[in-house]
Amino acid sequence: MSSAKPTIILGINVSHNASCALLVDGKIVAACQEERFSRVKNHIGIPYKSIEFCLAFAKIKIDDVTEIVICGNLQLPFYLSITSSSGTEASVGIEKSGSIFHFLRYRVLHSFYKYSKVVGQVDFFLTWFIDHVVGFWARAKIQTDISERLKIGRERITFVDHHSTHAAYAFYSSGFAIRGENVLVFTADGGGDEAAASVWLGKKGKISKISTTSISNSIAYMYMYTTLYLGLAPVEDEYKVMGLAPYGKKADVDEIYSKLDKFISVDKKTLQFKASINTNLFYKFVDDIYRQRRFDAIAGGIQKLLEVKVCEWVSATCKKYKVSKIITGGGLFANVKLNGKLQDLSNISGAYFAPSPGDESNSIGACYLRYKELYPHLPVFPLDNLYLGPEEGEQALNNIVKRAKEKGYEVSKPRDINMTVATLLVRGEIVARISGRCEFGTRALGNRSIIANPIDLKVKDYLNNSIKSRDFWMPFAPTVLDQYQKKYLKNPKNISSPFMMTTFHTTALGAGDLAAAIHPFDRTARAQILKKDDNSSYWDLVFKFSKLSSLGGVLNTSFNLHGEPIVCAFSDALSTFERSGLEYMQVEDYLIEKSKKRN
């Protein structure tokens, strides 16, 4: 007897960090960002290579797809973006998205910013025109291009709301949803579909919206413009501001915070952020606030503002609805220090911080959202792991081994590759690792990682200077075996952390054993707490290292050079290996050594 035809949904995000995900009967089976294929960080546009991968991995033809769902009812006109001569996105004015229309919008707002009574109406009109007129054209263009390229009818291509997608991704990827627990879902980012934040009540496996904050009241924009003021790349380097923040002196941080505090508040009745100015214009005020202030105090001030206001928002909502478990989504919650503050709130008993919560995961959220719209009574399945990307086959492995030998590298196939790598780590060596399926999202979780001995402080400088070219103040992160977490991490609420989405204070033992893998100033750890079921091969490696060293974790950083996407294919790994100071690289069961390269 033949089974019913499966429901297959292809989710797409075309904005920054474009991605594609494939859902089959309520379960995500594949997902990848386009940057992994194009090698252009935060790739913008229709992710055709990712679409091709998802369909090929699941052995599905486009005719079998029920619907293609695209995140964003109001699409930005990326087809009219300004690009540099290299073909990558150019900075335009104060915004890096490259949209001509949004650049013009900021120029017009700049002319009106002194006129507080009319600037809101001007911004409303410009936003409406860009989103509803130009955006309508961009949406139609995207739909036409996908239809023609993939040979699929336009009627099977739909669009979904931006923050609804963030909420659906966060809620349905968690275990709370399938268990039917009562939770509150919070989304926040710079803005999408005219909103900057939203609150949802999750109940009996479904979510309903409680409140929405408009894009002109975006606390994330305040953080973004501070990032720009510090000479960093907005919508990309906010994590550097977060890493810098703990170094600021308390008195200086508090002084800056007091100046920022007047710009934004939380309305505890409507559960919305309320700004005293249009936050699209915050850049006009940053120099008055930050001029001649230390860079670490500036970072500390904006980080404190974010933590205080978001914690106030979340606490007020939990109190009003008498719910103590929370879920978060949207790019603002990529701020792991904020998430650490949220889990420590006294009225929070449980939390799920959706992994890689920026727009890249909206391809997954679009799948979840549309599936529940089509089948509201059917379950969707949470994300067991993020190993959803490509995996190289035997032929590709043989080719890379051959190429490595031709380049003069020593190539071996140890009887036990994990024991061999663990032994190297104990000796103080740094080893890059590419094995199994590529991780989805912004975190390397063992399959595309560079790993090192976490107690050896010398590896930090070598990683920063010879491999990663990172800013000196940025911390690395540890992978901690689950059986060691109580020894190393202060986690009284037993918050699950398989995806490195929150920080924990370390114990005295943890601060010592993980010294190279934690924040050097405040001793917090953005820990991946690893269970055997999460990734048995990587777990085995860390476990063997623990037996040899008596240390319950490793330093884990993404396998890439600064400014480049995480490696995906074996060829990416070999190229990165060649151009860095790495001496050892594990490729599946092979070990490639540079130290013995022939002259």
Secondary structure, DSSP 8 states (H G I E B T S, - for coil): -------EEEEEE-SSS-EEEEEETTEEEEEEETHHHH--TT--S--HHHHHHHHHHHT--GGG-SEEEEE-SS---GGGB-B-TTSSB--BTTBTT-BHHHHHHHHHHHHHTT-HHHHHHHHHHHHHIIIIIIHHHHHHHHHHHHHHHHT--GGGEEEE-HHHHHHHHHHHHSHHHHHT--EEEEEEEEEETTEEEEEEEEETTEEEEEEEEEGGG-HHHHHHHHHHHTTS-TTTSHHHHHHHGGGS-HHHHHHHHHHHGGGEEEETTTTEEEESS-GGGGGGTHHHHHTT--HHHHHHHHHHHHHHHHHHHHHHHHHHHT--EEEEESGGGG-HHHHHHHHT-TT--EEEE-SS-SGGGHHHHHHHHHHHHH-TTS-----S-S--S----HHHHHHHHHHHHHTT-EEE--SSHHHHHHHHHHTT--EEEE-SS---SS---STEEEEE-TT-THHHHHIIIIII---TT----EEEEGGGHHHHEE-TT----SS--S-EEE-HHHHHHTGGGS-TTT-EE--EEE-TTT-HHHHHHHHHHHHHHS-SEEEEEESS-TTS----SHHHHHHHHHTSS--EEEETTEEEESTT---
